[in-house]
Every structure is written in C-alpha cells, then in structure tokens.
Amino acid sequence: MIALPLLPAAAVATALALLGALAPALVPIAGTAIGIGCAVLAMVSRPRMRRLAWIAAAAIAVGAAVRVVLPATPASGVGAFADLRAALGEPLRRLVPEPESGILLGIALGDRASVSADLAYAFARSGTSHLLAISGFNMTLVASAVGATLRGRLGPRGRALATVAAVVLYSLLVGLGASVVRSAVMAAVTALGLALGRRAAAANGLCAAVAVMLALDLSVIGDASFLLSAGATAGLLAFQAPLAARLRWLPSLIGEGLAATVAATVPTLPIVAGIFGRISLVSPFANLVAVPLFPALMATSVATVSAGAVSLDLARPFALAAYGVAFVLRVIVERAAALPLAAVDVPRGPGTAAVLLIGSVGVIFAARRLRIPVPQLGGPRRPALPSRRALTIAFIPVLVAVAAGIGIAATAAPPFRVRALDIGQGDAFLVEAGGRIALVDGGPDPARLLAELGTSLPPWRRRIDLVVLTHAHLDHGAGLIAVLDRYEVGLAVAPRGLNAGPLADAWSARIAAHGIARADVGAGSIVRLGAARIVVLAPNGDPLVDVPSLVLRFESGPVTVLFSGDATEAAQADLLLAPDALRARIYVPPHHGAATPYANALVGAVHPEVALISAGLDNRYGHPTAETLAALAGVPTYRTDRDGTVEVTTDGARLVVHAHANGLPAPRPQGIPRLAR
C-alpha cells in the first residue's frame, strides 16, 4: 500500500461498480458502509501514506454512493470538433483510394464509417481491431511511439510533455467522447510515468483514473472501451519493462515496440473474448507485424492532413506514402484473417473472461519462472547498427529506384481495358483507353464502388475523366455520388430528360458543388475520351420510353463496346430500327440480362465476341434470365455474380478476358439501395 496508496480507492470503486451491475439499490448502503470503514482505518493508521490511502478510498466510496443517489448527466464533447475533423479528413478521402482511405481515417481521426464490413471482420478475426478502435491501447501506442522517437533527443520532462501533447491532440482529432477522454487520461498517465521513469507514479495515476471514472459513473465498468483502456495501460506498466529486458538482444526500437505490443495485448485478450465471443489465435503474430506499422501510419496520415490543409497537391506525396503503409497493413490483416483457425468462437460473458484471465495469469507466472537463454548475436553486445547517415545514403538509391518504377508504371497504362465491377445488383463499368478513364454507372453501394476503384486504379490516379449516369435508378447511380465527392471528375454525362427524384437532385447538387463540367446528351451526340469516342444511341425522345436511359457505343481503334443501360423494350425496338449501329465486340445486355422479347434480335444485331452481365449473387429478380442466357448461348458470357470483377483487354486483334480480376471478396447481399445524404 505504501508503493501504491491509490490502489484501495481503485479496488473500492471497482467493487461498487460490480455491485451496481448486480444490485444498484445496494450501492448507496454499501458505499456509505465502506466509506465509514475506510475512514476508521484512516484514523487508526499511523504511516502518512497509508492514512492518505484510506482517506482516498473513503472519498471514492462516499462519492460513488452520492452519484447513485444524485445522478447528473455530464456534458459531452462529442461533435465539438466534428466539423474540424471532417475538414482535416478531406485530404485522405480525396487523395487515398479505398479501402486504405478508410483504414487511415479510422486510425488518424477515429472515423470508421468507410471501413467495410468485410474489412472490419478481417481486423476482428486477426485480433487487430484495436488499431481502428479509439481506446487506451492505441492512445498508448501513440504516446509510446512519440516517446520512442524522442528518446535520446529530449530529456525526461521534454519527452513527457511531448507525449502528453500528442495524446491531447489525438483526442481532439478523434472527438472528445466519453470513451476517448477516458482513454486519453489513462494513456497520458502512463506516458508521464514511463517518460519520467517513475512507474510507481504511473501506476498510482492509473489507479486514480480508474477510481475517479468509476465513482463518477459506475456503469462504465461495462464499457468495452474503458476495460480495454485499463487493461492495456495496466499491461504496459506491469510487463513492458520485463519484456523489453528479455528482448534487449534486438535493436532498441524493435525490441521496445514488440514489448509494448505484447504487454498491451495480453491483458486485453480475456476482455475481447468475454465481450465479443472470439479468440484470435493469430493475434500475437499479426500484432507483432502490424503494430510496428502504427507509428508510420500515424505519421504519414498526419503529414497528409497537415499538408492537405494548405494544398492537395502538396499532400500527394504524403498521401502515397500513407497509402503504401495502409496497403501493407491491410494485406497483413487479410492474410492473417484468412488462415485456417485464425480465430475461434467462444461463449460470450464474464465466465469466459474469467477463465481466460486465470489462464493468462498462470502463463505470466510460468513465464516469469522460465529462464529462456537470451540470444547473443555476434558476442555479448547488441549488434551495431549502421549510422543514420549511412542508412540515408543507402536509402537514396532505393528511393530513386522506387520513384522511377512508379513513374514507369504510371505511364504503362493499357491501350484498352474495360472492367465490369463486382458491385452487387447494379451496373458499374470502368473503361480505360489511351490513358483516359471513364466510369459508366456506379452501382447501389458507394463504399463497394470506392473499394473496387481503389483496387482497379493505381493509387496516384485520383482523376476520372468521364463519369456517366445512364439513368436515374439507384442501382446504377448511388455509387456515383461518392465518386463525385472523392475523385477529380473531368465531365459528368447524363441523359436528357433525366427522371426527377433524390438521385437526380444529388447528382445535380454534387456537380454544382464541385464545379464539374456537365453534359446532358441524347441520340446522335458524341462524347470524346481522348482518341476514343462514345456515340450516344439513346434516348431518342420516344414518348413511349418512360425512363430515359443512355445506350452508348464506345469506339477505340479496333475495340467496340455496347453499353445498353436499362433500355426499355420500347427503346430496344427503336434501336433495332438501325441494327448496323449496334455492332460491337463487347456487349452489355440491357437491364442486367432481364427478360426481353428482343433478346435474340439484339444479339444478332450486335454480333458480340464477349458478353458482360453485372448482377448480384442470388438476386431476387432472377437476373440474368434464362431467355437472355439462351440468346447468348453461342457467345462467351461472363457474370459478376459468378466471375467477380471481369476484365477485358486486347493484345492486338484478340480480346483477353480475366475473371476475378481483383482480390476483393464478393459484395454482401444488398437490400433496397438508399442514397446517402
């Protein structure tokens, strides 16, 4: 108690919080009784520190009892910096493709809205979700990274001040919610203690933080963020130094990073299992590889945000660096999550947490008694590392080579490529010709479309020269709204007479807000895409056509593509009046392969070499229908519901088709698409 005088206060607060979870009505009585008992112990204690310890415990007990009798709602800081946070995140949204952009926004600004369900599941299965969650774990990682970087450059007080400042700034960026404040307090306490070399003071600070937070709100004991923050912080204080000593044979930055990772991870495993019902068996290994990337992720994200506040062009190099680190992290997480038995499901609840806690304690005690010989590399001393100047000199040629490779890759765009993007029940086709890019429709899910574009285009390509909305249906256009927000767009094209509605309103509003050039076209119009041209075949103003949909014939040298959109039967009949104009090597049947009496006539007029159909897996409409597939019986037909993203290129005269052209998992089944405001 002399070393940790605030431990009784934390223990009292924890006991009352657990009692409050079981029988809230007993908390005032128990709090008063414990307060009186602690006050008596304070009176009879002679050592000053022991007396102060019991006084603190009595104050916490009485305070908790009073808070239950006289509850108050604390002011929330959520949203206090929401506008600033949104503005700061804009460079990451505009310059970094998905899904890496979502990772960076989640880590740097606490915005997880762009993290897809599949990617979030991969983080959970690999045991790395804490990297995206704003808890004491990654707050402490921020502080540890700053402290490790400044070691040897600043004295203890300077490091302490810098680490606390970093935690405060990070807290402001991610939003001052209650969980963020709790995490920040614990991380700051730990940072101060470790930076000043006073672990006892840091441990007392943690006890004080736990006691005060629980006394103010006993229900916090059930908050995952609080438990993860307290567990990670306690683990760092208890285990980081011993682990670092055992890893002293490694370079200091690596050894201390691994020690911090393991120390913060072990105490949180029972909490994660009890709350989420999952144990990640690959978590230790995934974290050993992934967590060291955290400082680089934070540094490049902050550099992108800071430079982007001045100029997006200035932020582009930092954005590419941030993308590279986030890409590596994503690959690590997805590969770890894909391993057999990467995670096992366990029953949720305190019983599981208790069993794992007992097991963890047993492992810790066994590890303390186990004497593992420390490897000696090159003698008893740690291997000498090259100087920073030598590393810099050696790194310059590598950097130049990488830059040259990027430049060569950037200019090595294929002469032609079209991709039917796997966006579920909808249409989205990405066309590249002569270095120019066109996107025809965008599907129902903005997040899925952005992820498809992120894996289909190089990260430095943040401009789409032509964006086409064939008609005002959400399964074709909802995703395009996000593209208008996130990419630089050269020209936006839609049909004349676009049906009024929420999609048409959002389309017009985004185009006006971003100052994008716009063209509303009809039959006979020609749109240029570099040397390629796009001939508009419909709509032609036929009053029988109630939903005007663009039908486009793309021409680039020997390659022709017919995009039929959602041409109605009346529009199809009009098109067949000039069958020669429909001839194309690549054919996209109308309306996702829906039934039409003109299926055979259209295939005969187009005479395609390849057919592409975009449809969702097991969609309720039965697309593509048996009639359409029968009409295409003699044509190689590729479907996104079975073949994923389908890519068609040319090696000169011959078309080359690649199914499953990217590494994204299949999209989740979509309900009725809704347009994000």
Long-range contacts (C-beta under 8 A, 24 or more apart in sequence): 1-49, 1-50, 1-53, 2-47, 2-49, 2-50, 3-200, 4-200, 4-203, 4-204, 4-207, 5-49, 5-50, 5-52, 5-53, 5-56, 5-204, 6-53, 6-56, 6-204, 6-207, 6-208, 6-211, 7-53, 7-204, 7-207, 8-38, 8-53, 8-54, 8-56, 8-57, 9-53, 9-56, 9-57, 9-59, 9-60, 9-207, 9-208, 9-211, 10-206, 10-207, 10-208, 10-210, 10-211, 10-214, 11-57, 12-38, 12-57, 12-60, 12-61, 12-64, 12-211, 13-60, 13-61, 13-64, 13-210, 13-211, 13-212, 13-214, 13-215, 14-210, 14-214, 14-221, 16-61, 16-64, 16-65, 16-214, 16-218, 17-64, 17-214, 17-218, 17-219, 17-220, 17-221, 18-221, 20-68, 20-218, 20-219, 20-221, 21-218, 21-219, 21-221, 21-222, 24-68, 27-64, 27-65, 27-68, 27-218, 28-65, 28-68, 28-69, 29-65, 30-65, 31-61, 31-62, 31-64, 31-65, 31-66, 31-68, 32-61, 32-62, 32-65, 34-58, 34-61, 35-59, 35-61, 35-62, 35-65, 56-211, 60-211, 60-212, 60-214, 60-215, 63-215, 63-216, 64-214, 64-215, 64-218, 67-215, 67-216, 67-217, 67-218, 68-218, 74-178, 74-216, 74-217, 76-176, 76-177, 76-178, 77-175, 77-176, 77-177, 77-181, 78-175, 78-176, 78-177, 78-178, 79-175, 80-175, 80-176, 81-172, 81-173, 81-175, 81-176, 82-175, 85-109, 85-110, 85-111, 85-173, 85-174, 85-175, 87-309, 88-173, 88-305, 88-308, 88-309, 89-305, 90-308, 91-304, 91-305, 91-307, 91-308, 91-309, 91-312, 91-315, 91-319, 92-301, 92-304, 92-305, 92-308, 92-319, 92-322, 93-485, 93-486, 94-308, 94-312, 94-462, 94-486, 94-487, 95-304, 95-308, 95-312, 95-315, 95-316, 95-319, 95-462, 96-304, 96-319, 96-322, 96-323, 96-326, 96-459, 97-323, 97-450, 97-453, 97-454, 97-455, 97-457, 97-459, 97-462, 98-447, 98-450, 98-451, 98-453, 98-454, 99-330, 99-450, 99-451, 99-454, 100-322, 100-323, 100-326, 100-327, 100-330, 100-454, 100-459, 101-326, 101-450, 101-454, 103-132, 103-297, 103-326, 103-329, 103-330, 104-297, 104-300, 104-301, 104-304, 104-322, 104-326, 106-132, 107-131, 107-132, 107-138, 107-294, 107-297, 107-298, 107-301, 108-173, 108-297, 108-298, 108-301, 108-302, 108-305, 109-173, 109-174, 109-305, 110-134, 110-173, 110-174, 110-175, 110-180, 114-447, 114-450, 116-447, 116-448, 116-451, 117-668, 118-665, 118-668, 119-330, 119-333, 119-334, 121-337, 122-333, 122-334, 122-337, 122-338, 123-333, 123-337, 124-276, 124-278, 124-280, 124-343, 125-278, 125-280, 125-336, 125-337, 125-342, 125-343, 126-280, 126-282, 126-283, 126-286, 126-290, 126-332, 126-333, 126-336, 126-337, 126-342, 126-343, 127-265, 127-272, 127-280, 127-282, 127-283, 127-284, 127-286, 127-287, 127-343, 128-283, 128-286, 128-287, 128-290, 128-333, 128-336, 129-272, 130-228, 130-232, 130-268, 131-290, 131-291, 131-294, 131-329, 133-225, 133-228, 134-174, 134-177, 134-179, 134-180, 134-183, 134-225, 135-179, 135-183, 135-224, 135-225, 135-228, 135-229, 135-232, 136-182, 136-183, 136-186, 136-187, 136-225, 136-228, 136-229, 136-230, 136-231, 136-232, 136-233, 137-228, 137-229, 137-232, 137-264, 137-268, 138-294, 139-167, 139-170, 139-171, 139-183, 139-184, 139-186, 139-187, 139-229, 140-186, 140-187, 140-190, 140-191, 140-232, 140-233, 140-236, 140-260, 140-264, 141-260, 141-264, 141-291, 141-294, 141-295, 142-166, 142-167, 142-170, 142-187, 142-298, 143-167, 143-187, 143-188, 143-190, 143-191, 144-191, 144-194, 144-236, 144-256, 144-257, 144-260, 145-294, 145-295, 145-298, 146-191, 147-191, 147-194, 147-195, 148-253, 148-256, 148-257, 148-295, 149-295, 156-195, 156-196, 156-197, 157-196, 159-195, 160-191, 160-192, 160-195, 160-196, 163-188, 163-191, 163-192, 163-195, 164-188, 164-191, 164-192, 167-191, 179-223, 179-225, 179-226, 179-229, 182-209, 182-213, 182-220, 182-223, 182-225, 182-226, 182-229, 183-225, 183-229, 185-209, 185-213, 186-229, 186-230, 186-233, 187-229, 187-233, 189-233, 190-233, 190-236, 190-237, 193-237, 194-236, 194-237, 194-240, 199-237, 199-241, 202-237, 203-237, 206-230, 206-233, 206-234, 206-237, 224-271, 224-275, 227-271, 227-275, 228-268, 228-271, 228-272, 231-267, 231-268, 231-271, 232-264, 232-265, 232-267, 232-268, 233-264, 234-267, 235-263, 235-264, 235-265, 235-266, 235-267, 235-268, 236-260, 236-263, 236-264, 238-263, 239-263, 239-266, 239-364, 240-264, 242-368, 246-372, 246-374, 248-374, 248-382, 249-374, 249-375, 249-376, 249-377, 249-382, 250-382, 251-382, 251-383, 251-385, 254-292, 257-291, 257-292, 258-288, 258-292, 260-291, 261-287, 261-288, 261-291, 261-292, 262-287, 262-288, 266-360, 266-364, 267-360, 269-356, 269-360, 270-352, 270-353, 270-354, 270-356, 270-357, 270-360, 271-353, 273-346, 273-352, 273-353, 273-356, 274-348, 274-349, 274-350, 274-351, 274-352, 274-353, 274-354, 274-356, 275-348, 275-353, 276-348, 277-345, 277-346, 277-347, 277-348, 277-352, 278-343, 278-344, 278-345, 278-346, 279-343, 279-344, 279-346, 279-356, 280-342, 280-343, 281-341, 281-342, 281-343, 281-344, 282-336, 282-337, 282-339, 282-342, 282-343, 285-336, 286-332, 286-333, 286-336, 289-332, 290-329, 290-332, 290-333, 293-325, 293-328, 293-329, 293-332, 296-325, 297-322, 297-325, 297-326, 297-329, 300-325, 316-460, 319-459, 320-459, 320-460, 323-459, 324-459, 327-459, 406-460, 409-458, 410-458, 410-460, 414-649, 415-556, 415-557, 415-650, 416-556, 416-557, 416-559, 416-649, 416-650, 417-647, 417-648, 417-649, 418-554, 418-561, 418-586, 418-612, 418-647, 418-648, 419-456, 419-645, 419-646, 419-647, 419-648, 419-661, 420-588, 420-612, 420-613, 420-614, 420-638, 420-640, 420-645, 420-646, 421-449, 421-452, 421-453, 421-456, 421-614, 421-640, 421-645, 422-452, 422-614, 422-640, 422-644, 422-645, 422-664, 422-666, 422-667, 423-448, 423-449, 423-452, 423-479, 423-614, 423-640, 423-667, 424-448, 424-616, 424-617, 424-667, 424-668, 424-669, 424-670, 425-475, 425-592, 425-615, 425-616, 425-619, 425-621, 425-623, 425-670, 426-475, 426-476, 426-478, 426-479, 426-592, 426-614, 426-616, 426-670, 426-673, 427-470, 427-475, 427-476, 427-565, 427-588, 427-592, 427-614, 428-452, 428-476, 428-479, 428-614, 429-563, 429-588, 429-612, 429-614, 430-456, 430-457, 431-529, 431-554, 431-561, 433-529, 433-530, 433-531, 433-532, 433-554, 433-556, 433-559, 434-529, 434-530, 434-531, 434-532, 434-556, 435-530, 436-465, 436-466, 436-529, 436-530, 436-532, 437-461, 437-463, 437-464, 437-465, 437-466, 438-464, 438-465, 438-466, 438-467, 438-468, 438-529, 438-534, 438-554, 439-464, 439-466, 439-467, 439-468, 439-480, 439-483, 440-468, 440-470, 440-552, 440-563, 441-468, 441-469, 441-470, 441-476, 441-477, 441-479, 441-480, 441-565, 442-467, 442-469, 442-476, 442-477, 442-478, 442-479, 442-480, 442-481, 442-482, 442-483, 443-475, 443-476, 443-478, 443-479, 443-614, 444-474, 444-475, 444-478, 444-479, 444-670, 444-673, 445-478, 445-479, 445-667, 445-670, 445-673, 446-478, 446-479, 446-481, 446-482, 446-483, 446-676, 447-482, 448-479, 448-667, 449-479, 449-480, 449-482, 449-483, 450-479, 450-482, 450-483, 450-486, 451-664, 452-645, 452-662, 452-664, 453-483, 453-487, 455-662, 455-663, 455-664, 456-645, 456-661, 456-662, 462-487, 462-488, 463-487, 463-488, 463-489, 463-490, 464-488, 464-489, 464-490, 465-489, 465-490, 465-491, 465-529, 465-530, 466-490, 466-491, 466-493, 466-527, 466-529, 466-534, 467-491, 467-492, 467-493, 468-492, 468-493, 468-494, 468-550, 468-552, 469-493, 469-494, 469-495, 469-498, 469-507, 469-550, 470-495, 470-549, 470-550, 470-552, 470-563, 470-565, 470-566, 471-495, 471-498, 471-499, 471-547, 471-548, 471-549, 471-550, 471-565, 471-566, 472-498, 472-499, 472-500, 472-501, 472-503, 472-504, 472-507, 472-547, 473-503, 473-547, 473-566, 474-503, 474-673, 474-674, 474-675, 475-673, 476-565, 476-566, 477-503, 477-507, 478-503, 478-673, 478-674, 478-675, 478-676, 480-507, 481-506, 481-507, 481-510, 481-675, 481-676, 482-676, 484-510, 484-511, 484-514, 484-516, 485-510, 485-514, 489-514, 489-516, 490-516, 490-517, 491-516, 491-517, 491-518, 491-519, 491-527, 492-516, 492-517, 492-518, 492-519, 493-518, 493-519, 493-520, 493-521, 493-527, 493-550, 494-518, 494-519, 494-520, 494-521, 494-550, 495-520, 495-521, 495-522, 495-539, 495-548, 495-549, 495-550, 496-520, 496-521, 496-522, 496-539, 496-541, 496-548, 497-539, 497-541, 497-548, 498-548, 499-547, 499-548, 502-675, 503-675, 506-675, 506-677, 521-550, 529-554, 529-556, 531-556, 531-557, 532-556, 532-557, 535-581, 537-575, 537-581, 537-582, 538-565, 538-567, 538-571, 538-574, 538-575, 539-571, 540-571, 540-574, 542-570, 542-571, 542-574, 544-570, 545-570, 545-571, 545-574, 551-575, 551-590, 553-581, 553-582, 553-584, 554-584, 558-585, 558-650, 558-653, 559-585, 559-586, 559-650, 559-655, 560-584, 560-585, 560-586, 561-585, 561-586, 561-587, 561-588, 562-586, 562-587, 562-588, 562-606, 562-608, 563-588, 564-588, 564-589, 564-590, 564-591, 564-602, 565-590, 565-591, 566-590, 566-591, 567-591, 569-596, 569-597, 569-598, 572-596, 572-598, 572-602, 573-598, 575-602, 575-605, 576-601, 576-602, 576-605, 579-604, 579-605, 580-605, 582-606, 583-607, 584-608, 585-609, 585-610, 585-655, 586-610, 586-611, 586-612, 586-648, 586-655, 587-611, 587-612, 587-635, 588-612, 588-613, 588-614, 589-613, 589-624, 589-628, 589-632, 591-623, 592-619, 592-621, 592-623, 592-624, 593-623, 593-624, 593-625, 593-628, 593-629, 593-639, 594-621, 594-623, 594-624, 594-625, 594-628, 595-625, 595-627, 595-628, 596-627, 596-628, 599-627, 599-628, 599-630, 599-631, 600-631, 602-631, 603-631, 603-632, 603-635, 608-635, 609-635, 609-636, 609-655, 610-635, 610-636, 610-637, 610-638, 610-648, 610-655, 610-657, 611-635, 611-636, 611-637, 611-638, 612-637, 612-638, 612-646, 612-648, 613-637, 613-638, 613-639, 613-640, 614-639, 614-640, 615-639, 615-640, 615-641, 616-641, 616-667, 616-669, 616-670, 617-641, 617-642, 617-666, 617-667, 617-669, 618-669
